[in-house]
Amino acid sequence: MPASLSLLNPGFDLTLRPMRYPRFYEMYRAAIKNTWTVEEIDFQIDLGHLRQRMTAADRHLIERLVAFFATGDSIVSNNLVISLYRHINAPEARMYLSRQLFEEALHIQFYLTLLDNYVPDPDRRAQAFAAIESIPSIRRKAEFCQRWTDAVFSLESTTNDADKRRFLLNLTCFASCIEGLFFFGAFAYVYFLRSRGLLPGLAAGTNWVFRDESAHMAFAFEVINTVRRESPQLFDNEWASQVYAMIDEAVECEAVFADDVLSGGVIGLTRAEMRQYLEYVADQRLAMLGLQPRYHARNPLPFMELQDVQELTNFFERRVSAYQVAVQGEVAFDQAF
């Protein structure tokens, strides 16, 4: 492919014909077909569980979880605008990013609704909304995220290999560490509670979010693989070393959060199990990047093995939390105009 047509070359291509990256358009169409709203989720049973069936340690877990959720997707949304939409130069890819931005806003609405329902005390709710400042384990994760955002904030365009590598590291961080590790760790707590028969409303909404985040990761890794085909020189030993260091730090950040979340002594889930699960997920993300595993960890959480099968293998065929909205009209990718 000529250099002028590379995905990360400077500029702002506005022409969908001829379509250079039809896979991104297919991802956009798939996302449109799977639409949900927060209003579909019923939290009434959850409120009874919070009052009657959960221990103080369980409630601490929930409050920490929704406090992280309250800011996590806002950080992702900001990076979409600051970095991804700005530097991925293909209109069909930007169509997908526009849809992803909508989905991130939907997730933020979901988490806002969780906070309003689960944390009725206004002082505790205010602490949750101010988690980046008030809760050290969440502040550490936010600082990690913001450092990688800041690394590309001043990047006007990807004019050389150094600039493109800065962008790739940002994208790798958000795909592998934030959406792919921080959120997957959070999902594990939700599905642990579901395995105990608790909080079906939270689990139902998380099914939607899990599916969306899996698609967001798939898009990000498709971008990375496309750049790898077009500019293989960017993926050298220095890049690999930086990615390993990034993954190591992300695992440590999330392990500290696990220590906080489970500090009350949650029955049925240990810090060691969560640490091993995070290392298992980290190895999966490294494999998706074409790198060797770091931890050689096995999944210690059987309820997450079931979740992976339900949500990742068949999430476009499921009818309960992944119904499809009809999209009319077909697009022929080989037409020039």
CORCORMO-V924071 format. One record per run of one state. SS is the DSSP state (2 for helix, 1 for strand, 0 for the rest). FROM is the first residue (numbers start at 1). LEN is the number of residues. If there is no record, write none. Layout:
BEGIN
ss:SS from:FROM len:LEN
ss:SS from:FROM len:LEN
END
This chain:
BEGIN
ss:0 from:1 len:2
ss:2 from:3 len:3
ss:0 from:6 len:16
ss:2 from:22 len:12
ss:0 from:34 len:4
ss:2 from:38 len:3
ss:0 from:41 len:3
ss:2 from:44 len:9
ss:0 from:53 len:3
ss:2 from:56 len:32
ss:0 from:88 len:3
ss:2 from:91 len:28
ss:0 from:119 len:3
ss:2 from:122 len:8
ss:0 from:130 len:1
ss:2 from:131 len:4
ss:0 from:135 len:1
ss:2 from:136 len:18
ss:0 from:154 len:7
ss:2 from:161 len:35
ss:0 from:196 len:4
ss:2 from:200 len:31
ss:0 from:231 len:1
ss:2 from:232 len:3
ss:0 from:235 len:2
ss:2 from:237 len:25
ss:0 from:262 len:9
ss:2 from:271 len:18
ss:0 from:289 len:13
ss:2 from:302 len:12
ss:0 from:314 len:24
END
